[in-house]
Amino acid sequence: MLELLTSLNPIVWAIVGVIIILIILIYLVVAFQRIENNALSDRINEYAAREEIASIEDIELSLSFNDRVIVPLMKRLSETVARYAPQAMLEQTQRQLEVSGKTLSASEFWLITIGSFFFFSFIGWYLSGPDNLLLFTLGGAVVGFVMPRYWLTSAINRRKEGIIKKLPDALDLMTICVDAGLTFDGAMTKVKEKWDDPLSNEFGRVVYEMQLGKTRRQSLKDMSLRMDVPDVQSFIASVLQADQLGVSVGKVLRIQSEQMRMRRRQRAEEKAQQAPIKMLFPMVFLIFPSMFIVLLGPAGIRVYRTFF
């Protein structure tokens, strides 16, 4: 068995190492997601609902290994990162996490980034030889540092695209609700009840914040900052201006809905016009060579046999 393990190709070991690292990173992300939920408090409530008498020690031991060891460890490490990291960097990262809709804190995200940095640096060092040790190690470090940032940027772009696509339909529903006699707050509640997407969740959060005592104006402004989408910012600015001037909200919603649909159609037309340019690269380098081989291959073989 030992001889078999030592005879394996280093590339195979590298692939296995990368898979293990990805599993660890996914596990860390899941652990960070559990930080937001107090597992001990949930278990205490569960025992209280059962009306069973149990000590805190028994309840803690009933938790999983992840909730008892991994989550507290990750929380302490993230607190350490938050203590020594620059405050401006943490604030900027926290802003990006809010826009992406993720529940991670800035310190937790940078802890994942640091872990990814060292893991991929080790992989680069393991794959390197005597001549390219520095190059492979630095390459792995760059990959490990960039991957979490790329994941965050992709999450932000996906969320913004989903909000832009859903906004006209949400405004149509809100227009119908306001015309039927509901208030603007009731229309936002209907959007939250009908769909489960980032836009409807933000509307539901606005309603919840207003129930807690925050003003509608401040709640809508905070939603605009969290989403960071120009269409949403334009819509909220129009609603706030209509509320300040006493203009009918239904008329504003109808106008905004028409404008959002027109913008969505314009974006679709723009993407349709960009399609031929984007198709040029795969056609020239992937499709055309295959067609030439299929069409001219038999003729080339016959010419070769005839003259050579």
WODA-V231618 format. One record per pair of residues at least 12 apart in sequence whose C-alpha atoms are under 10 Angstrom apart, sorted by the first residue. I is the first residue (numbers start at 1). J is the second residue. D is the distance in Angstrom with one decimal. If there is no record, write none. Layout:
# WODA-V231618
I/J/D + I/J/D
This chain:
# WODA-V231618
10/126/8.5 + 10/127/7.2 + 11/126/9.8 + 11/127/7.5 + 13/123/9.8 + 13/126/9.3 + 13/127/9.2 + 14/123/6.8 + 14/124/9.0 + 14/126/7.7 + 14/127/6.9 + 15/123/9.5 + 17/119/9.4 + 17/120/9.6 + 17/122/9.7 + 17/123/7.3 + 17/126/9.8 + 18/119/8.8 + 18/120/8.1 + 18/123/7.5 + 21/115/9.7 + 21/116/8.3 + 21/119/7.0 + 21/120/8.3 + 21/123/9.4 + 22/116/9.1 + 22/119/9.7 + 24/115/9.7 + 24/116/9.6 + 24/119/9.9 + 25/112/7.4 + 25/113/9.7 + 25/115/8.1 + 25/116/7.4 + 25/119/9.6 + 26/112/9.9 + 27/66/9.7 + 27/70/9.7 + 28/70/8.6 + 28/71/8.8 + 28/74/8.1 + 28/108/9.6 + 28/111/9.6 + 28/112/7.4 + 28/115/9.6 + 29/104/8.6 + 29/108/9.0 + 29/109/8.9 + 29/112/7.8 + 30/66/9.7 + 30/71/9.4 + 31/66/7.2 + 31/67/8.2 + 31/70/6.9 + 31/71/5.6 + 31/72/9.3 + 31/73/9.8 + 31/74/7.6 + 31/75/9.3 + 32/70/9.2 + 32/71/6.9 + 32/72/9.7 + 32/74/7.2 + 32/75/7.8 + 32/78/9.6 + 32/103/8.6 + 32/104/6.7 + 32/105/8.9 + 32/108/7.1 + 32/109/8.9 + 32/112/9.4 + 33/71/9.1 + 33/102/9.0 + 33/103/6.9 + 33/104/6.8 + 33/105/9.9 + 33/108/9.9 + 34/66/8.9 + 34/67/7.8 + 34/70/9.9 + 34/71/6.9 + 34/72/10.0 + 34/103/9.8 + 34/104/9.8 + 35/67/8.6 + 35/70/9.7 + 35/71/6.1 + 35/72/7.9 + 35/74/8.4 + 35/75/7.1 + 35/103/9.4 + 35/104/8.7 + 35/105/9.9 + 35/108/9.8 + 36/71/9.8 + 36/103/7.3 + 36/104/8.1 + 36/105/9.5 + 37/67/9.9 + 38/67/8.8 + 38/71/9.9 + 39/60/9.3 + 39/63/7.6 + 39/64/9.3 + 39/66/10.0 + 39/67/6.5 + 39/68/8.8 + 39/71/9.6 + 40/56/9.2 + 40/59/7.5 + 40/60/6.7 + 40/62/9.4 + 40/63/7.4 + 40/67/8.1 + 40/68/8.8 + 41/59/9.7 + 41/60/10.0 + 43/59/6.8 + 43/60/8.4 + 43/62/8.4 + 43/63/7.8 + 44/56/8.2 + 44/59/6.9 + 44/60/9.1 + 46/59/9.9 + 47/59/8.3 + 74/108/7.8 + 74/111/8.5 + 74/112/9.7 + 75/107/9.2 + 75/108/7.7 + 75/111/9.9 + 76/108/9.8 + 77/107/8.6 + 77/108/8.2 + 77/111/7.4 + 78/105/8.7 + 78/106/8.6 + 78/107/5.0 + 78/108/5.0 + 78/109/8.4 + 78/110/8.0 + 78/111/6.1 + 78/112/9.1 + 79/107/6.8 + 79/108/8.2 + 79/111/9.5 + 80/107/8.3 + 80/108/9.9 + 80/111/9.3 + 81/106/9.3 + 81/107/5.7 + 81/108/8.0 + 81/109/9.8 + 81/110/7.5 + 81/111/6.8 + 81/114/9.7 + 82/105/9.6 + 82/106/7.9 + 82/107/5.1 + 82/108/8.4 + 82/110/8.9 + 82/111/9.2 + 83/107/8.8 + 84/107/9.9 + 85/106/10.0 + 85/107/8.1 + 85/110/9.1 + 89/106/8.6 + 89/107/9.9 + 89/110/9.9 + 90/105/8.8 + 90/106/5.4 + 90/107/6.9 + 90/109/9.5 + 90/110/8.5 + 91/105/9.9 + 91/106/7.4 + 91/107/9.8 + 92/106/8.4 + 93/105/8.4 + 93/106/5.5 + 93/107/8.7 + 93/109/8.2 + 93/110/8.6 + 93/149/9.8 + 93/152/9.6 + 94/106/4.9 + 94/107/8.6 + 94/109/8.9 + 95/225/9.0 + 95/226/7.8 + 96/152/7.8 + 96/153/8.3 + 96/155/9.8 + 96/156/7.6 + 96/226/8.8 + 96/227/9.9 + 96/228/9.7 + 97/109/8.7 + 97/152/7.4 + 97/153/9.4 + 97/155/9.0 + 97/156/8.1 + 97/226/9.2 + 98/156/9.1 + 98/225/9.0 + 98/226/5.8 + 98/227/7.8 + 98/228/9.6 + 99/152/9.7 + 99/153/9.8 + 99/155/8.9 + 99/156/6.2 + 99/157/9.4 + 99/159/8.1 + 99/160/8.4 + 99/223/9.8 + 99/224/9.8 + 99/225/8.0 + 99/226/5.1 + 99/227/5.3 + 99/228/6.6 + 99/229/9.2 + 100/152/7.0 + 100/153/7.9 + 100/154/8.6 + 100/155/5.5 + 100/156/4.2 + 100/157/7.8 + 100/158/8.3 + 100/159/6.3 + 100/160/8.2 + 100/198/9.6 + 100/226/8.6 + 100/227/8.0 + 100/228/9.7 + 101/152/9.9 + 101/155/8.1 + 101/156/7.7 + 101/159/7.6 + 101/160/10.0 + 101/198/7.7 + 101/202/9.7 + 101/226/8.3 + 101/227/8.4 + 102/152/8.9 + 102/155/8.5 + 102/156/9.3 + 109/148/7.9 + 109/149/9.3 + 109/152/9.4 + 110/145/9.6 + 110/148/8.7 + 110/149/9.7 + 112/144/9.7 + 112/145/9.4 + 112/148/7.5 + 113/144/7.1 + 113/145/5.9 + 113/146/8.2 + 113/147/8.0 + 113/148/5.9 + 113/149/8.1 + 114/141/9.7 + 114/144/8.1 + 114/145/7.3 + 114/148/9.6 + 115/144/8.1 + 115/145/8.9 + 116/140/9.4 + 116/141/8.2 + 116/142/9.8 + 116/143/8.4 + 116/144/4.7 + 116/145/6.5 + 116/146/9.0 + 116/147/7.9 + 116/148/7.8 + 117/138/9.9 + 117/140/7.6 + 117/141/5.1 + 117/142/7.3 + 117/143/7.4 + 117/144/4.1 + 117/145/5.0 + 117/146/8.5 + 117/147/9.0 + 117/148/9.5 + 118/137/9.8 + 118/140/8.5 + 118/141/6.7 + 118/144/7.2 + 118/145/8.8 + 119/140/8.2 + 119/141/8.1 + 119/143/10.0 + 119/144/7.1 + 119/145/10.0 + 120/136/9.8 + 120/137/8.0 + 120/138/9.3 + 120/139/8.4 + 120/140/4.7 + 120/141/5.7 + 120/142/8.3 + 120/143/6.8 + 120/144/5.2 + 120/145/8.6 + 121/136/8.0 + 121/137/5.1 + 121/138/6.8 + 121/139/7.5 + 121/140/4.4 + 121/141/4.5 + 121/142/8.1 + 121/143/8.3 + 121/144/7.1 + 121/145/9.5 + 122/136/9.4 + 122/137/7.0 + 122/138/9.9 + 122/140/7.4 + 122/141/8.2 + 122/144/10.0 + 123/136/8.5 + 123/137/7.6 + 123/139/9.7 + 123/140/6.6 + 123/141/9.0 + 123/144/9.8 + 124/136/4.7 + 124/137/4.5 + 124/138/7.4 + 124/139/6.7 + 124/140/4.7 + 124/141/7.7 + 124/143/9.6 + 125/137/4.8 + 125/138/8.6 + 125/139/9.3 + 125/140/7.8 + 125/141/9.6 + 127/140/9.7 + 156/227/9.2 + 156/228/9.6 + 159/197/9.2 + 159/198/7.0 + 159/199/9.0 + 159/227/8.5 + 159/229/9.7 + 160/198/8.9 + 160/199/9.4 + 160/227/7.3 + 160/228/8.0 + 160/229/6.5 + 160/230/9.7 + 161/229/9.1 + 162/197/8.1 + 162/198/7.5 + 162/199/8.0 + 163/197/8.2 + 163/198/6.6 + 163/199/5.5 + 163/200/9.0 + 163/227/8.4 + 163/229/8.0 + 163/231/9.1 + 163/232/8.5 + 164/199/8.8 + 164/229/7.7 + 164/230/9.1 + 164/231/7.1 + 164/232/8.1 + 164/260/8.5 + 164/261/9.9 + 164/263/9.5 + 164/264/7.8 + 165/199/9.8 + 165/260/9.2 + 165/261/9.2 + 165/264/7.2 + 166/195/9.8 + 166/197/8.6 + 166/198/9.1 + 166/199/7.2 + 166/200/8.9 + 166/260/9.8 + 166/264/9.9 + 167/199/7.3 + 167/200/9.2 + 167/231/8.2 + 167/232/7.8 + 167/235/9.6 + 167/256/9.8 + 167/257/8.1 + 167/260/7.3 + 167/261/8.7 + 167/264/9.5 + 168/231/9.9 + 168/253/9.9 + 168/256/8.2 + 168/257/5.4 + 168/258/7.7 + 168/259/8.5 + 168/260/5.4 + 168/261/5.7 + 168/262/9.3 + 168/263/9.5 + 168/264/8.2 + 169/191/9.5 + 169/257/7.9 + 169/260/9.2 + 169/261/8.6 + 170/187/9.4 + 170/188/8.7 + 170/190/9.5 + 170/191/6.4 + 170/192/9.4 + 170/194/9.5 + 170/195/9.1 + 170/199/8.3 + 170/200/7.9 + 170/203/9.9 + 170/257/8.5 + 171/187/9.3 + 171/188/9.4 + 171/191/8.9 + 171/235/9.4 + 171/253/6.3 + 171/254/7.6 + 171/255/9.6 + 171/256/7.5 + 171/257/5.4 + 171/258/9.1 + 171/260/8.7 + 171/261/9.8 + 172/191/10.0 + 172/253/7.8 + 172/254/7.3 + 172/256/9.2 + 172/257/6.1 + 172/258/8.8 + 172/261/9.8 + 173/187/7.6 + 173/188/9.1 + 173/190/8.1 + 173/191/7.0 + 173/194/9.4 + 173/253/9.7 + 173/257/9.6 + 174/186/8.7 + 174/187/4.9 + 174/188/6.8 + 174/189/9.3 + 174/190/7.7 + 174/191/7.1 + 174/249/10.0 + 174/250/8.4 + 174/253/7.3 + 174/254/9.0 + 174/257/9.4 + 175/187/7.9 + 175/249/8.6 + 175/250/5.8 + 175/251/8.2 + 175/252/8.8 + 175/253/5.7 + 175/254/6.0 + 175/255/9.7 + 175/256/9.7 + 175/257/8.2 + 176/250/8.5 + 176/253/9.4 + 176/254/9.0 + 177/190/7.9 + 177/191/9.5 + 177/250/8.9 + 178/248/9.9 + 178/249/7.8 + 178/250/5.8 + 178/251/9.5 + 178/253/8.8 + 179/249/9.5 + 179/250/6.4 + 179/251/9.2 + 179/254/9.9 + 180/250/9.9 + 181/250/9.8 + 183/249/8.9 + 183/250/9.5 + 184/239/9.7 + 184/249/7.4 + 184/250/8.6 + 184/253/9.7 + 185/203/8.9 + 185/204/9.5 + 185/206/8.7 + 185/207/6.5 + 185/210/9.0 + 185/216/8.8 + 186/207/8.6 + 187/203/9.3 + 188/200/7.8 + 188/201/9.8 + 188/202/9.3 + 188/203/5.5 + 188/204/6.8 + 188/205/9.7 + 188/206/8.4 + 188/207/7.2 + 189/201/9.7 + 189/203/7.1 + 189/204/6.1 + 189/205/9.6 + 189/206/9.3 + 189/207/7.0 + 189/208/9.5 + 190/203/9.4 + 190/204/9.0 + 191/203/7.3 + 191/204/8.0 + 192/204/5.4 + 192/205/9.1 + 192/207/9.5 + 198/227/9.0 + 199/223/9.7 + 199/227/8.6 + 199/232/9.5 + 202/220/9.4 + 202/222/9.9 + 202/223/6.6 + 202/224/9.4 + 202/226/8.8 + 202/227/8.4 + 203/219/9.6 + 203/220/8.8 + 203/223/8.1 + 205/219/8.6 + 205/220/9.8 + 205/223/8.4 + 206/218/9.3 + 206/219/5.5 + 206/220/6.6 + 206/221/9.7 + 206/222/8.5 + 206/223/7.1 + 207/219/8.2 + 207/220/9.5 + 216/240/8.9 + 216/243/10.0 + 217/236/9.1 + 217/237/9.8 + 217/239/9.3 + 217/240/6.6 + 217/241/10.0 + 217/243/9.0 + 217/244/9.7 + 218/240/9.9 + 220/232/9.9 + 220/233/9.3 + 220/236/6.6 + 220/237/9.0 + 220/239/9.2 + 220/240/8.3 + 221/233/8.4 + 221/236/7.4 + 221/237/8.5 + 221/240/9.0 + 223/236/8.9 + 224/236/7.1 + 224/237/9.1 + 231/256/9.3 + 231/259/9.5 + 231/260/7.4 + 231/263/9.0 + 232/256/10.0 + 232/260/9.6 + 234/256/8.7 + 234/260/9.9 + 235/252/8.8 + 235/253/8.3 + 235/255/9.8 + 235/256/6.5 + 235/257/9.0 + 235/259/9.7 + 235/260/9.0 + 236/256/9.8 + 238/252/7.0 + 238/253/8.8 + 238/255/9.8 + 238/256/8.2 + 239/252/6.8 + 239/253/7.9 + 239/256/9.4
